[in-house]
């Protein structure tokens, strides 16, 4: 399993921005955006890989994994 698989990757439509927005909660702030959902997801996956590489280059421990957590229900309960 790739190390990046341990981090949730979320792509959702933003009415406010009028495009898809990709993020990886717990790993980095911000993310990527664009009009094509698949392209945003591909870019997000690349950003996750690059972020993990930067952590390793700086000899910093990675944040706790976020995959496997029930983000949808957690976010729904917060709404």
C-alpha positions in Angstrom: 0.0 0.0 0.0 1.2 3.5 -0.9 1.8 5.8 2.0 -0.6 8.3 0.4 -3.5 5.8 0.7 -3.5 6.5 4.4 -4.9 10.0 3.9 -8.4 10.8 2.9 -8.8 12.7 -0.4 -12.0 14.6 -0.8 -13.3 16.3 -4.0 -16.6 18.1 -3.8 -18.5 20.7 -5.8 -18.4 24.3 -4.4 -21.3 26.4 -5.3 -19.5 29.4 -3.9 -16.5 28.8 -6.2 -18.4 27.3 -9.1 -15.9 24.4 -9.4 -14.7 21.2 -7.8 -12.4 21.6 -4.8 -10.0 18.9 -3.6 -8.6 18.7 -0.1 -6.9 16.2 2.2 -8.0 17.0 5.8 -5.4 16.5 8.4 -2.5 16.4 5.9 -2.5 20.0 4.6 -4.6 23.1 4.4 -5.9 24.3 1.1 -5.9 22.0 -1.9 -6.7 22.3 -5.5 -9.7 23.3 -7.7 -11.0 23.2 -11.2 -14.0 22.4 -13.5 -13.2 18.7 -14.1 -13.8 16.4 -11.1 -11.4 13.7 -12.4 -8.6 16.2 -13.1 -9.0 17.8 -9.6 -8.8 14.3 -8.0 -5.6 13.5 -10.0 -4.0 16.8 -9.0 -5.1 16.2 -5.4 -3.4 12.8 -5.4 -0.2 14.3 -6.7 -0.3 17.0 -4.0 -0.7 14.4 -1.3 2.4 12.5 -2.7 4.4 15.7 -2.8 3.4 16.7 0.7 4.4 13.3 2.1 7.8 13.7 0.3 8.3 17.1 1.8 7.6 15.7 5.3 10.2 13.0 4.7 12.8 15.4 3.2 12.5 17.6 6.4 12.6 14.5 8.7 9.3 15.4 10.2 6.7 12.9 11.3 3.6 12.6 9.2 0.3 13.6 10.7 -2.0 10.7 11.9 -3.6 8.8 9.0 -7.1 10.0 8.0 -8.3 7.2 5.7 -10.8 4.8 7.0 -12.4 7.4 9.2 -16.1 8.2 8.6 -15.7 11.7 7.3 -19.1 11.9 5.6 -21.0 11.1 8.8 -18.7 13.3 10.9 -19.2 16.2 8.6 -22.9 15.6 8.4 -23.2 15.7 12.2 -21.3 19.0 12.3 -23.7 20.7 9.8 
